[in-house]
Amino acid sequence: MSSYHHGNLREALVQTAVELGREKGPDGIVIREVARRTGVSHNAAYRHFADRDDLVREVARAGQLGLADLMLTRMRRVRVKDPVERARRRLREVGKAYVEYSLAEPGLFAVAFSGVSLPDLIGPYEHLSDALDECVAAGFLSPAKREGAELPCWAGVHGFAMLYSTGPLQDTPRRERDADLNRLLDRIDDSLRS
């Protein structure tokens, strides 16, 4: 057990909770255990969080920000001049980042989307929306098809992520999984084409 000495206790508690979420998913985030690992009493932890749900929301936010950062990193790597091809590839990178994060951080990924509603989502949903808007601006996606396009895109990659990160396809060899993901992203691309 590390012992907390000074500084920002709230941030230290959140970081410990993030590690627990990373190890055990949403069910592993327990205020008493977070306090114990941080080296403070559970009463000290409750001075910073109203309840467990409050703490889980903070961990979800950290998970979402990690995913959002990965999405932005992958989107920024697209260096294609043609605006249509650039928009399509950037949208594809959003999907790839989503799956990559779920595989690299299954516990934190599970926390990021547990017990949150759409207004609570930060970063990842915005990046998906921006990528779709870019597809419209480039002339790839028609404005008529744009409305609500987030849901089928998100559902597709989320379902894929769940199947391959913690679900029945988790033992699929990487090469086969990557080929399957490319097929899924091809189908999403085809469905959005004007």
The 8 nearest C-alpha neighbors of each residue, nearest first, counted from 0:
[[1, 36, 38, 2, 37, 35, 3, 34],
 [2, 0, 38, 37, 36, 3, 35, 39],
 [1, 3, 38, 37, 4, 0, 39, 36],
 [2, 4, 38, 37, 5, 1, 39, 8],
 [5, 3, 2, 6, 38, 8, 39, 1],
 [6, 4, 3, 7, 8, 2, 11, 9],
 [7, 5, 8, 4, 11, 3, 10, 9],
 [6, 8, 10, 9, 11, 5, 12, 3],
 [9, 7, 11, 10, 12, 6, 5, 3],
 [8, 10, 12, 11, 7, 47, 13, 44],
 [11, 9, 13, 12, 8, 7, 14, 15],
 [10, 12, 8, 14, 9, 13, 15, 7],
 [13, 11, 15, 9, 10, 14, 8, 16],
 [12, 14, 16, 10, 15, 11, 17, 9],
 [15, 13, 17, 11, 16, 12, 10, 18],
 [14, 16, 12, 18, 17, 13, 33, 11],
 [15, 17, 13, 19, 18, 14, 33, 28],
 [18, 16, 14, 20, 15, 58, 19, 21],
 [19, 17, 21, 15, 16, 20, 22, 14],
 [20, 18, 16, 22, 21, 17, 23, 28],
 [21, 19, 24, 17, 23, 107, 18, 22],
 [20, 22, 106, 107, 18, 19, 23, 24],
 [23, 21, 19, 20, 106, 18, 24, 27],
 [22, 24, 27, 20, 106, 19, 21, 26],
 [25, 23, 106, 20, 27, 26, 110, 109],
 [24, 26, 110, 27, 20, 28, 109, 23],
 [27, 25, 28, 24, 23, 29, 20, 110],
 [28, 26, 23, 25, 24, 19, 20, 29],
 [29, 27, 26, 25, 19, 20, 16, 30],
 [28, 30, 32, 31, 27, 33, 51, 26],
 [31, 29, 33, 32, 34, 51, 28, 41],
 [30, 32, 34, 41, 33, 29, 35, 40],
 [33, 31, 35, 34, 29, 30, 36, 28],
 [32, 34, 30, 36, 31, 35, 16, 15],
 [35, 33, 37, 31, 39, 41, 32, 36],
 [34, 36, 32, 38, 37, 33, 39, 31],
 [37, 35, 0, 33, 38, 34, 32, 1],
 [36, 38, 34, 35, 1, 39, 3, 2],
 [37, 39, 2, 35, 3, 36, 1, 34],
 [40, 38, 34, 37, 35, 43, 41, 3],
 [41, 39, 43, 42, 34, 44, 35, 38],
 [40, 42, 44, 31, 34, 43, 45, 39],
 [41, 43, 45, 40, 44, 46, 39, 34],
 [44, 42, 40, 46, 41, 45, 39, 47],
 [45, 43, 41, 46, 42, 47, 34, 48],
 [46, 44, 48, 42, 47, 43, 49, 41],
 [45, 47, 43, 44, 48, 42, 49, 41],
 [46, 48, 45, 44, 9, 49, 43, 8],
 [49, 47, 45, 50, 53, 46, 54, 44],
 [48, 50, 53, 45, 47, 51, 46, 52],
 [51, 49, 53, 48, 52, 54, 45, 30],
 [50, 52, 54, 53, 55, 30, 29, 49],
 [53, 51, 55, 54, 50, 56, 49, 114],
 [54, 52, 56, 51, 50, 55, 48, 49],
 [53, 55, 51, 57, 56, 52, 48, 58],
 [54, 56, 52, 58, 57, 53, 59, 51],
 [57, 55, 59, 53, 54, 58, 52, 60],
 [58, 56, 60, 54, 55, 59, 61, 53],
 [57, 59, 61, 55, 60, 17, 56, 62],
 [60, 58, 111, 56, 62, 110, 57, 61],
 [59, 61, 57, 63, 58, 62, 64, 56],
 [62, 60, 58, 64, 59, 63, 65, 57],
 [63, 61, 111, 59, 65, 60, 64, 107],
 [62, 64, 60, 66, 65, 111, 61, 67],
 [63, 65, 67, 61, 66, 62, 68, 60],
 [66, 64, 62, 68, 63, 67, 61, 69],
 [65, 67, 63, 69, 64, 68, 100, 70],
 [68, 66, 123, 64, 122, 70, 69, 65],
 [69, 67, 71, 65, 70, 66, 64, 72],
 [68, 70, 72, 66, 67, 71, 96, 73],
 [71, 69, 67, 96, 93, 73, 68, 72],
 [72, 70, 74, 68, 69, 73, 75, 67],
 [73, 71, 69, 75, 70, 74, 68, 76],
 [72, 74, 70, 76, 71, 75, 92, 69],
 [75, 73, 89, 71, 76, 72, 77, 92],
 [76, 74, 72, 77, 73, 71, 78, 89],
 [75, 77, 73, 74, 78, 72, 89, 71],
 [78, 76, 75, 74, 79, 89, 85, 88],
 [77, 79, 76, 80, 85, 75, 74, 81],
 [78, 80, 85, 81, 77, 84, 82, 88],
 [79, 81, 82, 78, 85, 84, 83, 77],
 [80, 82, 84, 83, 79, 85, 86, 137],
 [83, 81, 85, 137, 84, 86, 80, 79],
 [84, 82, 137, 86, 85, 81, 139, 87],
 [83, 85, 87, 81, 86, 82, 88, 79],
 [84, 86, 82, 79, 88, 83, 87, 81],
 [87, 85, 134, 89, 83, 88, 84, 133],
 [88, 86, 84, 90, 89, 85, 83, 91],
 [87, 89, 91, 85, 90, 86, 84, 92],
 [88, 90, 74, 92, 86, 91, 87, 85],
 [91, 89, 130, 93, 87, 92, 88, 86],
 [90, 92, 88, 94, 89, 93, 87, 95],
 [91, 93, 95, 89, 94, 90, 73, 74],
 [94, 92, 90, 70, 96, 91, 95, 97],
 [95, 93, 97, 91, 92, 96, 156, 98],
 [94, 96, 92, 98, 97, 93, 99, 91],
 [95, 97, 99, 70, 93, 94, 98, 92],
 [98, 96, 94, 100, 95, 99, 93, 101],
 [97, 99, 160, 101, 95, 100, 96, 102],
 [100, 98, 96, 102, 101, 97, 95, 103],
 [99, 101, 103, 97, 102, 98, 104, 96],
 [100, 102, 105, 98, 104, 108, 99, 103],
 [103, 101, 164, 99, 100, 105, 104, 98],
 [102, 104, 100, 101, 99, 105, 164, 98],
 [103, 105, 101, 107, 106, 100, 102, 108],
 [106, 104, 108, 101, 107, 102, 109, 103],
 [107, 105, 24, 21, 109, 108, 20, 104],
 [106, 108, 21, 110, 20, 109, 104, 62],
 [107, 109, 105, 111, 106, 110, 101, 104],
 [110, 108, 106, 107, 111, 112, 24, 105],
 [109, 111, 25, 107, 113, 59, 108, 112],
 [112, 59, 110, 62, 108, 63, 109, 113],
 [111, 113, 110, 109, 115, 114, 59, 108],
 [114, 112, 110, 115, 111, 109, 25, 59],
 [113, 115, 112, 116, 56, 110, 52, 55],
 [116, 114, 113, 119, 112, 117, 120, 56],
 [115, 117, 119, 118, 114, 120, 112, 113],
 [116, 118, 119, 120, 115, 124, 121, 112],
 [117, 119, 120, 116, 121, 115, 124, 125],
 [120, 118, 116, 117, 115, 121, 60, 56],
 [121, 119, 117, 118, 124, 116, 122, 115],
 [122, 120, 123, 119, 124, 63, 125, 64],
 [121, 123, 67, 125, 124, 126, 64, 63],
 [124, 122, 67, 126, 125, 121, 127, 66],
 [123, 125, 127, 126, 122, 128, 121, 120],
 [124, 126, 128, 122, 127, 123, 129, 121],
 [127, 125, 129, 123, 128, 124, 122, 130],
 [126, 128, 124, 130, 125, 129, 131, 123],
 [129, 127, 125, 131, 126, 130, 132, 124],
 [128, 130, 132, 126, 131, 127, 125, 133],
 [131, 129, 133, 127, 90, 132, 128, 126],
 [130, 132, 134, 128, 133, 129, 127, 135],
 [133, 131, 129, 135, 134, 130, 128, 136],
 [132, 134, 136, 130, 131, 135, 86, 137],
 [135, 133, 131, 86, 137, 139, 140, 132],
 [136, 134, 140, 132, 138, 133, 137, 141],
 [135, 137, 133, 138, 134, 132, 139, 140],
 [136, 138, 83, 134, 135, 82, 139, 133],
 [139, 137, 135, 136, 140, 134, 141, 83],
 [138, 140, 134, 137, 192, 193, 135, 83],
 [141, 139, 135, 193, 134, 192, 138, 191],
 [140, 142, 193, 143, 144, 135, 145, 139],
 [141, 143, 145, 144, 135, 140, 146, 132],
 [142, 144, 141, 145, 146, 140, 193, 135],
 [145, 143, 141, 142, 146, 140, 148, 191],
 [146, 144, 142, 148, 143, 147, 141, 140],
 [147, 145, 148, 144, 143, 142, 149, 141],
 [146, 148, 149, 150, 145, 144, 151, 152],
 [149, 147, 145, 150, 146, 151, 152, 144],
 [150, 148, 152, 147, 153, 151, 128, 127],
 [149, 151, 153, 152, 148, 154, 147, 155],
 [152, 150, 154, 153, 149, 148, 155, 147],
 [153, 151, 155, 149, 150, 154, 148, 156],
 [152, 154, 150, 155, 156, 151, 149, 157],
 [155, 153, 151, 157, 152, 156, 150, 158],
 [156, 154, 152, 158, 153, 157, 151, 159],
 [155, 157, 159, 153, 158, 154, 160, 94],
 [158, 156, 160, 154, 159, 155, 153, 161],
 [157, 159, 161, 155, 160, 156, 154, 162],
 [158, 160, 156, 162, 157, 161, 163, 155],
 [159, 161, 157, 98, 163, 158, 162, 164],
 [160, 162, 158, 164, 159, 163, 166, 165],
 [163, 161, 166, 159, 168, 160, 167, 164],
 [162, 164, 169, 168, 160, 161, 166, 165],
 [165, 163, 102, 169, 161, 160, 162, 166],
 [166, 164, 169, 161, 163, 162, 167, 105],
 [167, 165, 162, 168, 169, 163, 161, 164],
 [166, 168, 169, 162, 163, 165, 170, 164],
 [169, 167, 163, 162, 171, 170, 166, 164],
 [168, 170, 163, 164, 171, 166, 165, 167],
 [171, 169, 168, 172, 163, 167, 173, 164],
 [170, 172, 168, 169, 176, 173, 175, 163],
 [173, 171, 175, 174, 176, 170, 169, 177],
 [172, 174, 176, 175, 177, 171, 178, 170],
 [173, 175, 177, 176, 172, 178, 171, 179],
 [174, 176, 178, 172, 177, 173, 179, 171],
 [177, 175, 173, 179, 178, 174, 171, 172],
 [178, 176, 180, 174, 179, 175, 173, 181],
 [177, 179, 175, 181, 180, 176, 174, 182],
 [180, 178, 176, 182, 177, 181, 175, 183],
 [181, 179, 177, 183, 182, 178, 184, 176],
 [180, 182, 184, 178, 183, 179, 185, 177],
 [183, 181, 185, 179, 180, 184, 186, 178],
 [182, 184, 180, 186, 185, 181, 179, 187],
 [183, 185, 187, 181, 186, 182, 188, 180],
 [186, 184, 188, 182, 183, 187, 181, 189],
 [187, 185, 189, 183, 188, 184, 190, 182],
 [186, 188, 184, 190, 185, 189, 183, 191],
 [187, 189, 185, 191, 186, 190, 184, 192],
 [190, 188, 186, 192, 187, 191, 185, 184],
 [191, 189, 187, 188, 192, 186, 193, 185],
 [192, 190, 188, 189, 140, 193, 187, 144],
 [191, 193, 189, 140, 190, 139, 188, 141],
 [192, 140, 141, 139, 191, 138, 144, 190]]
